[in-house]
Amino acid sequence: MYLVEDLATEESRHKVELAEQLRPARRQLTLRRARRMEQKAERRMFRAWHRAAELRGTLESADY
């Protein structure tokens, strides 16, 4: 005889498995969104590095 806890765990596991099977498009959308966010952050970081290098160059030339 199953305990209520075992039934709930089994049902929960089944729902997760079903969701993984039924929503590959949703998972793909989430991955694409994460990649876009990561690329955007990388571009911002490169622009910041470039701007910092420009400012350092300006400060160094002002010192001389």
PQR file with spaces between the fields and no chain letter, atoms N, CA, C, O and H, PARSE charges and radii, in Angstrom:
ATOM       1  N    MET     1       0.840   -1.184    0.000 -0.4000 1.5000
ATOM       2  CA   MET     1       0.000    0.000    0.000 -0.0000 2.0000
ATOM       3  C    MET     1       0.885    1.247    0.000  0.5500 1.7000
ATOM       4  O    MET     1       1.820    1.359    0.792 -0.5500 1.4000
ATOM       5  N    TYR     2       0.578    2.165   -0.887 -0.4000 1.5000
ATOM       6  CA   TYR     2       1.327    3.406   -0.984 -0.0000 2.0000
ATOM       7  C    TYR     2       0.958    4.356    0.142  0.5500 1.7000
ATOM       8  O    TYR     2      -0.192    4.432    0.575 -0.5500 1.4000
ATOM       9  H    TYR     2      -0.182    2.074   -1.531  0.4000 1.0000
ATOM      10  N    LEU     3       1.936    5.049    0.583 -0.4000 1.5000
ATOM      11  CA   LEU     3       1.670    6.139    1.516 -0.0000 2.0000
ATOM      12  C    LEU     3       1.294    7.369    0.699  0.5500 1.7000
ATOM      13  O    LEU     3       1.649    7.455   -0.476 -0.5500 1.4000
ATOM      14  H    LEU     3       2.870    4.987    0.231  0.4000 1.0000
ATOM      15  N    VAL     4       0.599    8.301    1.284 -0.4000 1.5000
ATOM      16  CA   VAL     4       0.191    9.517    0.594 -0.0000 2.0000
ATOM      17  C    VAL     4       1.417   10.267    0.082  0.5500 1.7000
ATOM      18  O    VAL     4       1.401   10.827   -1.014 -0.5500 1.4000
ATOM      19  H    VAL     4       0.310    8.231    2.239  0.4000 1.0000
ATOM      20  N    GLU     5       2.461   10.273    0.874 -0.4000 1.5000
ATOM      21  CA   GLU     5       3.698   10.958    0.506 -0.0000 2.0000
ATOM      22  C    GLU     5       4.309   10.344   -0.755  0.5500 1.7000
ATOM      23  O    GLU     5       4.768   11.059   -1.645 -0.5500 1.4000
ATOM      24  H    GLU     5       2.474    9.819    1.765  0.4000 1.0000
ATOM      25  N    ASP     6       4.308    8.999   -0.818 -0.4000 1.5000
ATOM      26  CA   ASP     6       4.843    8.309   -1.996 -0.0000 2.0000
ATOM      27  C    ASP     6       4.015    8.621   -3.241  0.5500 1.7000
ATOM      28  O    ASP     6       4.565    8.831   -4.322 -0.5500 1.4000
ATOM      29  H    ASP     6       3.935    8.418   -0.095  0.4000 1.0000
ATOM      30  N    LEU     7       2.704    8.651   -3.086 -0.4000 1.5000
ATOM      31  CA   LEU     7       1.841    8.972   -4.219 -0.0000 2.0000
ATOM      32  C    LEU     7       2.085   10.396   -4.714  0.5500 1.7000
ATOM      33  O    LEU     7       2.147   10.638   -5.919 -0.5500 1.4000
ATOM      34  H    LEU     7       2.257    8.481   -2.208  0.4000 1.0000
ATOM      35  N    ALA     8       2.220   11.321   -3.793 -0.4000 1.5000
ATOM      36  CA   ALA     8       2.459   12.715   -4.164 -0.0000 2.0000
ATOM      37  C    ALA     8       3.801   12.855   -4.868  0.5500 1.7000
ATOM      38  O    ALA     8       3.911   13.586   -5.852 -0.5500 1.4000
ATOM      39  H    ALA     8       2.169   11.125   -2.814  0.4000 1.0000
ATOM      40  N    THR     9       4.822   12.161   -4.372 -0.4000 1.5000
ATOM      41  CA   THR     9       6.140   12.218   -4.992 -0.0000 2.0000
ATOM      42  C    THR     9       6.094   11.634   -6.393  0.5500 1.7000
ATOM      43  O    THR     9       6.660   12.201   -7.327 -0.5500 1.4000
ATOM      44  H    THR     9       4.732   11.568   -3.572  0.4000 1.0000
ATOM      45  N    GLU    10       5.432   10.519   -6.536 -0.4000 1.5000
ATOM      46  CA   GLU    10       5.316    9.868   -7.843 -0.0000 2.0000
ATOM      47  C    GLU    10       4.548   10.753   -8.821  0.5500 1.7000
ATOM      48  O    GLU    10       4.940   10.885   -9.980 -0.5500 1.4000
ATOM      49  H    GLU    10       4.972   10.058   -5.777  0.4000 1.0000
ATOM      50  N    GLU    11       3.468   11.351   -8.361 -0.4000 1.5000
ATOM      51  CA   GLU    11       2.670   12.233   -9.219 -0.0000 2.0000
ATOM      52  C    GLU    11       3.478   13.462   -9.632  0.5500 1.7000
ATOM      53  O    GLU    11       3.435   13.883  -10.788 -0.5500 1.4000
ATOM      54  H    GLU    11       3.150   11.244   -7.419  0.4000 1.0000
ATOM      55  N    SER    12       4.205   14.027   -8.689 -0.4000 1.5000
ATOM      56  CA   SER    12       5.035   15.184   -8.979 -0.0000 2.0000
ATOM      57  C    SER    12       6.107   14.835  -10.014  0.5500 1.7000
ATOM      58  O    SER    12       6.336   15.592  -10.958 -0.5500 1.4000
ATOM      59  H    SER    12       4.240   13.685   -7.750  0.4000 1.0000
ATOM      60  N    ARG    13       6.746   13.712   -9.836 -0.4000 1.5000
ATOM      61  CA   ARG    13       7.779   13.259  -10.769 -0.0000 2.0000
ATOM      62  C    ARG    13       7.184   13.070  -12.162  0.5500 1.7000
ATOM      63  O    ARG    13       7.788   13.439  -13.169 -0.5500 1.4000
ATOM      64  H    ARG    13       6.560   13.097   -9.069  0.4000 1.0000
ATOM      65  N    HIS    14       5.982   12.486  -12.197 -0.4000 1.5000
ATOM      66  CA   HIS    14       5.305   12.265  -13.476 -0.0000 2.0000
ATOM      67  C    HIS    14       4.993   13.596  -14.160  0.5500 1.7000
ATOM      68  O    HIS    14       5.171   13.723  -15.371 -0.5500 1.4000
ATOM      69  H    HIS    14       5.491   12.186  -11.380  0.4000 1.0000
ATOM      70  N    LYS    15       4.535   14.574  -13.407 -0.4000 1.5000
ATOM      71  CA   LYS    15       4.221   15.887  -13.984 -0.0000 2.0000
ATOM      72  C    LYS    15       5.466   16.556  -14.544  0.5500 1.7000
ATOM      73  O    LYS    15       5.411   17.182  -15.603 -0.5500 1.4000
ATOM      74  H    LYS    15       4.390   14.471  -12.423  0.4000 1.0000
ATOM      75  N    VAL    16       6.580   16.432  -13.849 -0.4000 1.5000
ATOM      76  CA   VAL    16       7.829   17.017  -14.332 -0.0000 2.0000
ATOM      77  C    VAL    16       8.249   16.338  -15.631  0.5500 1.7000
ATOM      78  O    VAL    16       8.623   17.013  -16.590 -0.5500 1.4000
ATOM      79  H    VAL    16       6.625   15.924  -12.989  0.4000 1.0000
ATOM      80  N    GLU    17       8.190   15.013  -15.668 -0.4000 1.5000
ATOM      81  CA   GLU    17       8.549   14.283  -16.884 -0.0000 2.0000
ATOM      82  C    GLU    17       7.637   14.662  -18.042  0.5500 1.7000
ATOM      83  O    GLU    17       8.102   14.854  -19.166 -0.5500 1.4000
ATOM      84  H    GLU    17       7.886   14.465  -14.889  0.4000 1.0000
ATOM      85  N    LEU    18       6.359   14.769  -17.773 -0.4000 1.5000
ATOM      86  CA   LEU    18       5.392   15.140  -18.801 -0.0000 2.0000
ATOM      87  C    LEU    18       5.670   16.554  -19.312  0.5500 1.7000
ATOM      88  O    LEU    18       5.620   16.797  -20.518 -0.5500 1.4000
ATOM      89  H    LEU    18       5.982   14.613  -16.860  0.4000 1.0000
ATOM      90  N    ALA    19       5.956   17.465  -18.422 -0.4000 1.5000
ATOM      91  CA   ALA    19       6.253   18.840  -18.814 -0.0000 2.0000
ATOM      92  C    ALA    19       7.504   18.900  -19.683  0.5500 1.7000
ATOM      93  O    ALA    19       7.560   19.657  -20.652 -0.5500 1.4000
ATOM      94  H    ALA    19       5.996   17.267  -17.442  0.4000 1.0000
ATOM      95  N    GLU    20       8.511   18.095  -19.330 -0.4000 1.5000
ATOM      96  CA   GLU    20       9.730   18.068  -20.132 -0.0000 2.0000
ATOM      97  C    GLU    20       9.452   17.548  -21.536  0.5500 1.7000
ATOM      98  O    GLU    20      10.062   18.016  -22.498 -0.5500 1.4000
ATOM      99  H    GLU    20       8.466   17.480  -18.543  0.4000 1.0000
ATOM     100  N    GLN    21       8.551   16.599  -21.668 -0.4000 1.5000
ATOM     101  CA   GLN    21       8.223   16.043  -22.974 -0.0000 2.0000
ATOM     102  C    GLN    21       7.338   16.983  -23.789  0.5500 1.7000
ATOM     103  O    GLN    21       7.499   17.092  -25.004 -0.5500 1.4000
ATOM     104  H    GLN    21       8.055   16.218  -20.886  0.4000 1.0000
ATOM     105  N    LEU    22       6.416   17.651  -23.131 -0.4000 1.5000
ATOM     106  CA   LEU    22       5.438   18.453  -23.846 -0.0000 2.0000
ATOM     107  C    LEU    22       5.928   19.844  -24.216  0.5500 1.7000
ATOM     108  O    LEU    22       5.352   20.477  -25.101 -0.5500 1.4000
ATOM     109  H    LEU    22       6.285   17.562  -22.144  0.4000 1.0000
ATOM     110  N    ARG    23       6.959   20.330  -23.573 -0.4000 1.5000
ATOM     111  CA   ARG    23       7.327   21.720  -23.787 -0.0000 2.0000
ATOM     112  C    ARG    23       8.748   21.929  -24.290  0.5500 1.7000
ATOM     113  O    ARG    23       9.455   22.777  -23.747 -0.5500 1.4000
ATOM     114  H    ARG    23       7.426   19.816  -22.853  0.4000 1.0000
ATOM     115  N    PRO    24       9.188   21.204  -25.287 -0.5600 1.5000
ATOM     116  CA   PRO    24      10.534   21.461  -25.779  0.2800 2.0000
ATOM     117  C    PRO    24      10.644   22.853  -26.403  0.5500 1.7000
ATOM     118  O    PRO    24      11.702   23.478  -26.338 -0.5500 1.4000
ATOM     119  N    ALA    25       9.567   23.337  -27.003 -0.4000 1.5000
ATOM     120  CA   ALA    25       9.591   24.669  -27.597 -0.0000 2.0000
ATOM     121  C    ALA    25       9.770   25.734  -26.513  0.5500 1.7000
ATOM     122  O    ALA    25      10.507   26.703  -26.691 -0.5500 1.4000
ATOM     123  H    ALA    25       8.707   22.830  -27.055  0.4000 1.0000
ATOM     124  N    ARG    26       9.092   25.538  -25.406 -0.4000 1.5000
ATOM     125  CA   ARG    26       9.205   26.495  -24.290 -0.0000 2.0000
ATOM     126  C    ARG    26      10.625   26.490  -23.728  0.5500 1.7000
ATOM     127  O    ARG    26      11.192   27.539  -23.423 -0.5500 1.4000
ATOM     128  H    ARG    26       8.493   24.750  -25.261  0.4000 1.0000
ATOM     129  N    ARG    27      11.187   25.284  -23.598 -0.4000 1.5000
ATOM     130  CA   ARG    27      12.557   25.159  -23.104 -0.0000 2.0000
ATOM     131  C    ARG    27      13.529   25.837  -24.074  0.5500 1.7000
ATOM     132  O    ARG    27      14.462   26.522  -23.655 -0.5500 1.4000
ATOM     133  H    ARG    27      10.726   24.432  -23.846  0.4000 1.0000
ATOM     134  N    GLN    28      13.297   25.638  -25.373 -0.4000 1.5000
ATOM     135  CA   GLN    28      14.145   26.251  -26.395 -0.0000 2.0000
ATOM     136  C    GLN    28      14.043   27.769  -26.326  0.5500 1.7000
ATOM     137  O    GLN    28      15.048   28.470  -26.450 -0.5500 1.4000
ATOM     138  H    GLN    28      12.538   25.082  -25.713  0.4000 1.0000
ATOM     139  N    LEU    29      12.838   28.273  -26.131 -0.4000 1.5000
ATOM     140  CA   LEU    29      12.632   29.717  -26.014 -0.0000 2.0000
ATOM     141  C    LEU    29      13.397   30.278  -24.824  0.5500 1.7000
ATOM     142  O    LEU    29      14.017   31.337  -24.926 -0.5500 1.4000
ATOM     143  H    LEU    29      12.021   27.704  -26.030  0.4000 1.0000
ATOM     144  N    THR    30      13.356   29.581  -23.705 -0.4000 1.5000
ATOM     145  CA   THR    30      14.068   30.024  -22.508 -0.0000 2.0000
ATOM     146  C    THR    30      15.573   30.025  -22.741  0.5500 1.7000
ATOM     147  O    THR    30      16.266   30.953  -22.323 -0.5500 1.4000
ATOM     148  H    THR    30      12.852   28.721  -23.622  0.4000 1.0000
ATOM     149  N    LEU    31      16.082   28.993  -23.404 -0.4000 1.5000
ATOM     150  CA   LEU    31      17.514   28.939  -23.710 -0.0000 2.0000
ATOM     151  C    LEU    31      17.922   30.081  -24.639  0.5500 1.7000
ATOM     152  O    LEU    31      18.960   30.713  -24.438 -0.5500 1.4000
ATOM     153  H    LEU    31      15.519   28.240  -23.744  0.4000 1.0000
ATOM     154  N    ARG    32      17.101   30.339  -25.654 -0.4000 1.5000
ATOM     155  CA   ARG    32      17.413   31.447  -26.572 -0.0000 2.0000
ATOM     156  C    ARG    32      17.431   32.782  -25.840  0.5500 1.7000
ATOM     157  O    ARG    32      18.305   33.617  -26.071 -0.5500 1.4000
ATOM     158  H    ARG    32      16.259   29.826  -25.816  0.4000 1.0000
ATOM     159  N    ARG    33      16.462   32.971  -24.961 -0.4000 1.5000
ATOM     160  CA   ARG    33      16.392   34.215  -24.191 -0.0000 2.0000
ATOM     161  C    ARG    33      17.634   34.369  -23.310  0.5500 1.7000
ATOM     162  O    ARG    33      18.199   35.459  -23.208 -0.5500 1.4000
ATOM     163  H    ARG    33      15.752   32.293  -24.774  0.4000 1.0000
ATOM     164  N    ALA    34      18.050   33.284  -22.682 -0.4000 1.5000
ATOM     165  CA   ALA    34      19.242   33.326  -21.827 -0.0000 2.0000
ATOM     166  C    ALA    34      20.484   33.648  -22.648  0.5500 1.7000
ATOM     167  O    ALA    34      21.339   34.420  -22.212 -0.5500 1.4000
ATOM     168  H    ALA    34      17.591   32.399  -22.764  0.4000 1.0000
ATOM     169  N    ARG    35      20.584   33.053  -23.840 -0.4000 1.5000
ATOM     170  CA   ARG    35      21.747   33.343  -24.700 -0.0000 2.0000
ATOM     171  C    ARG    35      21.769   34.805  -25.124  0.5500 1.7000
ATOM     172  O    ARG    35      22.826   35.435  -25.132 -0.5500 1.4000
ATOM     173  H    ARG    35      19.890   32.426  -24.194  0.4000 1.0000
ATOM     174  N    ARG    36      20.595   35.352  -25.482 -0.4000 1.5000
ATOM     175  CA   ARG    36      20.534   36.769  -25.865 -0.0000 2.0000
ATOM     176  C    ARG    36      20.950   37.669  -24.715  0.5500 1.7000
ATOM     177  O    ARG    36      21.685   38.637  -24.910 -0.5500 1.4000
ATOM     178  H    ARG    36      19.736   34.840  -25.476  0.4000 1.0000
ATOM     179  N    MET    37      20.479   37.348  -23.514 -0.4000 1.5000
ATOM     180  CA   MET    37      20.851   38.153  -22.348 -0.0000 2.0000
ATOM     181  C    MET    37      22.350   38.084  -22.106  0.5500 1.7000
ATOM     182  O    MET    37      22.979   39.092  -21.784 -0.5500 1.4000
ATOM     183  H    MET    37      19.881   36.562  -23.356  0.4000 1.0000
ATOM     184  N    GLU    38      22.924   36.892  -22.261 -0.4000 1.5000
ATOM     185  CA   GLU    38      24.357   36.717  -22.069 -0.0000 2.0000
ATOM     186  C    GLU    38      25.143   37.503  -23.114  0.5500 1.7000
ATOM     187  O    GLU    38      26.132   38.155  -22.780 -0.5500 1.4000
ATOM     188  H    GLU    38      22.414   36.073  -22.523  0.4000 1.0000
ATOM     189  N    GLN    39      24.719   37.449  -24.369 -0.4000 1.5000
ATOM     190  CA   GLN    39      25.406   38.187  -25.426 -0.0000 2.0000
ATOM     191  C    GLN    39      25.307   39.691  -25.200  0.5500 1.7000
ATOM     192  O    GLN    39      26.275   40.420  -25.418 -0.5500 1.4000
ATOM     193  H    GLN    39      23.916   36.919  -24.641  0.4000 1.0000
ATOM     194  N    LYS    40      24.156   40.147  -24.771 -0.4000 1.5000
ATOM     195  CA   LYS    40      23.968   41.577  -24.488 -0.0000 2.0000
ATOM     196  C    LYS    40      24.902   42.020  -23.360  0.5500 1.7000
ATOM     197  O    LYS    40      25.514   43.085  -23.435 -0.5500 1.4000
ATOM     198  H    LYS    40      23.370   39.555  -24.594  0.4000 1.0000
ATOM     199  N    ALA    41      25.006   41.205  -22.326 -0.4000 1.5000
ATOM     200  CA   ALA    41      25.897   41.533  -21.206 -0.0000 2.0000
ATOM     201  C    ALA    41      27.352   41.558  -21.669  0.5500 1.7000
ATOM     202  O    ALA    41      28.121   42.419  -21.240 -0.5500 1.4000
ATOM     203  H    ALA    41      24.509   40.339  -22.265  0.4000 1.0000
ATOM     204  N    GLU    42      27.736   40.627  -22.534 -0.4000 1.5000
ATOM     205  CA   GLU    42      29.107   40.613  -23.055 -0.0000 2.0000
ATOM     206  C    GLU    42      29.392   41.866  -23.865  0.5500 1.7000
ATOM     207  O    GLU    42      30.462   42.460  -23.730 -0.5500 1.4000
ATOM     208  H    GLU    42      27.112   39.928  -22.882  0.4000 1.0000
ATOM     209  N    ARG    43      28.439   42.281  -24.713 -0.4000 1.5000
ATOM     210  CA   ARG    43      28.638   43.501  -25.506 -0.0000 2.0000
ATOM     211  C    ARG    43      28.795   44.721  -24.604  0.5500 1.7000
ATOM     212  O    ARG    43      29.648   45.575  -24.845 -0.5500 1.4000
ATOM     213  H    ARG    43      27.570   41.799  -24.823  0.4000 1.0000
ATOM     214  N    ARG    44      27.962   44.798  -23.562 -0.4000 1.5000
ATOM     215  CA   ARG    44      28.073   45.913  -22.620 -0.0000 2.0000
ATOM     216  C    ARG    44      29.432   45.914  -21.923  0.5500 1.7000
ATOM     217  O    ARG    44      30.040   46.966  -21.726 -0.5500 1.4000
ATOM     218  H    ARG    44      27.268   44.104  -23.367  0.4000 1.0000
ATOM     219  N    MET    45      29.897   44.727  -21.553 -0.4000 1.5000
ATOM     220  CA   MET    45      31.185   44.611  -20.873 -0.0000 2.0000
ATOM     221  C    MET    45      32.315   45.067  -21.796  0.5500 1.7000
ATOM     222  O    MET    45      33.212   45.790  -21.362 -0.5500 1.4000
ATOM     223  H    MET    45      29.403   43.873  -21.713  0.4000 1.0000
ATOM     224  N    PHE    46      32.280   44.650  -23.067 -0.4000 1.5000
ATOM     225  CA   PHE    46      33.318   45.069  -24.011 -0.0000 2.0000
ATOM     226  C    PHE    46      33.292   46.577  -24.242  0.5500 1.7000
ATOM     227  O    PHE    46      34.340   47.217  -24.330 -0.5500 1.4000
ATOM     228  H    PHE    46      31.551   44.063  -23.419  0.4000 1.0000
ATOM     229  N    ARG    47      32.088   47.140  -24.340 -0.4000 1.5000
ATOM     230  CA   ARG    47      31.996   48.597  -24.504 -0.0000 2.0000
ATOM     231  C    ARG    47      32.567   49.312  -23.282  0.5500 1.7000
ATOM     232  O    ARG    47      33.249   50.328  -23.415 -0.5500 1.4000
ATOM     233  H    ARG    47      31.237   46.620  -24.268  0.4000 1.0000
ATOM     234  N    ALA    48      32.291   48.782  -22.100 -0.4000 1.5000
ATOM     235  CA   ALA    48      32.808   49.394  -20.873 -0.0000 2.0000
ATOM     236  C    ALA    48      34.334   49.303  -20.837  0.5500 1.7000
ATOM     237  O    ALA    48      35.001   50.267  -20.463 -0.5500 1.4000
ATOM     238  H    ALA    48      31.737   47.956  -21.992  0.4000 1.0000
ATOM     239  N    TRP    49      34.894   48.143  -21.225 -0.4000 1.5000
ATOM     240  CA   TRP    49      36.355   48.000  -21.256 -0.0000 2.0000
ATOM     241  C    TRP    49      36.967   48.988  -22.251  0.5500 1.7000
ATOM     242  O    TRP    49      37.984   49.624  -21.975 -0.5500 1.4000
ATOM     243  H    TRP    49      34.352   47.360  -21.528  0.4000 1.0000
ATOM     244  N    HIS    50      36.319   49.098  -23.418 -0.4000 1.5000
ATOM     245  CA   HIS    50      36.818   50.015  -24.442 -0.0000 2.0000
ATOM     246  C    HIS    50      36.767   51.462  -23.937  0.5500 1.7000
ATOM     247  O    HIS    50      37.716   52.227  -24.111 -0.5500 1.4000
ATOM     248  H    HIS    50      35.493   48.581  -23.643  0.4000 1.0000
ATOM     249  N    ARG    51      35.662   51.813  -23.321 -0.4000 1.5000
ATOM     250  CA   ARG    51      35.516   53.179  -22.785 -0.0000 2.0000
ATOM     251  C    ARG    51      36.526   53.433  -21.668  0.5500 1.7000
ATOM     252  O    ARG    51      37.095   54.522  -21.597 -0.5500 1.4000
ATOM     253  H    ARG    51      34.891   51.191  -23.181  0.4000 1.0000
ATOM     254  N    ALA    52      36.757   52.467  -20.807 -0.4000 1.5000
ATOM     255  CA   ALA    52      37.747   52.628  -19.733 -0.0000 2.0000
ATOM     256  C    ALA    52      39.142   52.816  -20.318  0.5500 1.7000
ATOM     257  O    ALA    52      39.922   53.625  -19.816 -0.5500 1.4000
ATOM     258  H    ALA    52      36.294   51.583  -20.864  0.4000 1.0000
ATOM     259  N    ALA    53      39.459   52.077  -21.373 -0.4000 1.5000
ATOM     260  CA   ALA    53      40.768   52.229  -22.020 -0.0000 2.0000
ATOM     261  C    ALA    53      40.898   53.623  -22.629  0.5500 1.7000
ATOM     262  O    ALA    53      41.959   54.241  -22.541 -0.5500 1.4000
ATOM     263  H    ALA    53      38.825   51.420  -21.782  0.4000 1.0000
ATOM     264  N    GLU    54      39.829   54.120  -23.244 -0.4000 1.5000
ATOM     265  CA   GLU    54      39.846   55.477  -23.801 -0.0000 2.0000
ATOM     266  C    GLU    54      40.080   56.507  -22.702  0.5500 1.7000
ATOM     267  O    GLU    54      40.880   57.429  -22.864 -0.5500 1.4000
ATOM     268  H    GLU    54      38.967   53.618  -23.315  0.4000 1.0000
ATOM     269  N    LEU    55      39.383   56.344  -21.591 -0.4000 1.5000
ATOM     270  CA   LEU    55      39.534   57.301  -20.492 -0.0000 2.0000
ATOM     271  C    LEU    55      40.932   57.245  -19.890  0.5500 1.7000
ATOM     272  O    LEU    55      41.504   58.281  -19.553 -0.5500 1.4000
ATOM     273  H    LEU    55      38.733   55.595  -21.459  0.4000 1.0000
ATOM     274  N    ARG    56      41.485   56.041  -19.754 -0.4000 1.5000
ATOM     275  CA   ARG    56      42.860   55.921  -19.255 -0.0000 2.0000
ATOM     276  C    ARG    56      43.836   56.616  -20.191  0.5500 1.7000
ATOM     277  O    ARG    56      44.749   57.309  -19.742 -0.5500 1.4000
ATOM     278  H    ARG    56      41.020   55.199  -20.028  0.4000 1.0000
ATOM     279  N    GLY    57      43.642   56.432  -21.489 -0.4000 1.5000
ATOM     280  CA   GLY    57      44.500   57.084  -22.474 -0.0000 2.0000
ATOM     281  C    GLY    57      44.393   58.600  -22.378  0.5500 1.7000
ATOM     282  O    GLY    57      45.397   59.307  -22.471 -0.5500 1.4000
ATOM     283  H    GLY    57      42.900   55.870  -21.854  0.4000 1.0000
ATOM     284  N    THR    58      43.182   59.094  -22.194 -0.4000 1.5000
ATOM     285  CA   THR    58      42.969   60.538  -22.055 -0.0000 2.0000
ATOM     286  C    THR    58      43.659   61.063  -20.797  0.5500 1.7000
ATOM     287  O    THR    58      44.298   62.115  -20.828 -0.5500 1.4000
ATOM     288  H    THR    58      42.367   58.520  -22.119  0.4000 1.0000
ATOM     289  N    LEU    59      43.529   60.330  -19.694 -0.4000 1.5000
ATOM     290  CA   LEU    59      44.155   60.756  -18.448 -0.0000 2.0000
ATOM     291  C    LEU    59      45.673   60.710  -18.539  0.5500 1.7000
ATOM     292  O    LEU    59      46.354   61.599  -18.028 -0.5500 1.4000
ATOM     293  H    LEU    59      43.010   59.475  -19.669  0.4000 1.0000
ATOM     294  N    GLU    60      46.203   59.684  -19.181 -0.4000 1.5000
ATOM     295  CA   GLU    60      47.665   59.564  -19.314 -0.0000 2.0000
ATOM     296  C    GLU    60      48.218   60.692  -20.181  0.5500 1.7000
ATOM     297  O    GLU    60      49.269   61.252  -19.866 -0.5500 1.4000
ATOM     298  H    GLU    60      45.650   58.962  -19.596  0.4000 1.0000
ATOM     299  N    SER    61      47.529   61.032  -21.261 -0.4000 1.5000
ATOM     300  CA   SER    61      48.025   62.109  -22.109 -0.0000 2.0000
ATOM     301  C    SER    61      47.869   63.466  -21.420  0.5500 1.7000
ATOM     302  O    SER    61      48.632   64.388  -21.710 -0.5500 1.4000
ATOM     303  H    SER    61      46.676   60.577  -21.517  0.4000 1.0000
ATOM     304  N    ALA    62      46.914   63.605  -20.531 -0.4000 1.5000
ATOM     305  CA   ALA    62      46.731   64.852  -19.796 -0.0000 2.0000
ATOM     306  C    ALA    62      47.826   65.025  -18.757  0.5500 1.7000
ATOM     307  O    ALA    62      48.172   66.154  -18.407 -0.5500 1.4000
ATOM     308  H    ALA    62      46.294   62.856  -20.295  0.4000 1.0000
ATOM     309  N    ASP    63      48.377   63.924  -18.257 -0.4000 1.5000
ATOM     310  CA   ASP    63      49.441   63.983  -17.265 -0.0000 2.0000
ATOM     311  C    ASP    63      50.758   64.471  -17.853  0.5500 1.7000
ATOM     312  O    ASP    63      51.586   65.032  -17.135 -0.5500 1.4000
ATOM     313  H    ASP    63      48.096   63.008  -18.541  0.4000 1.0000
ATOM     314  N    TYR    64      50.960   64.264  -19.152 -0.4000 1.5000
ATOM     315  CA   TYR    64      52.245   64.642  -19.780 -0.0000 2.0000
ATOM     316  C    TYR    64      52.250   66.022  -20.281  0.5500 1.7000
ATOM     317  O    TYR    64      53.254   66.476  -20.829 -0.5500 1.4000
ATOM     318  H    TYR    64      50.287   63.809  -19.735  0.4000 1.0000
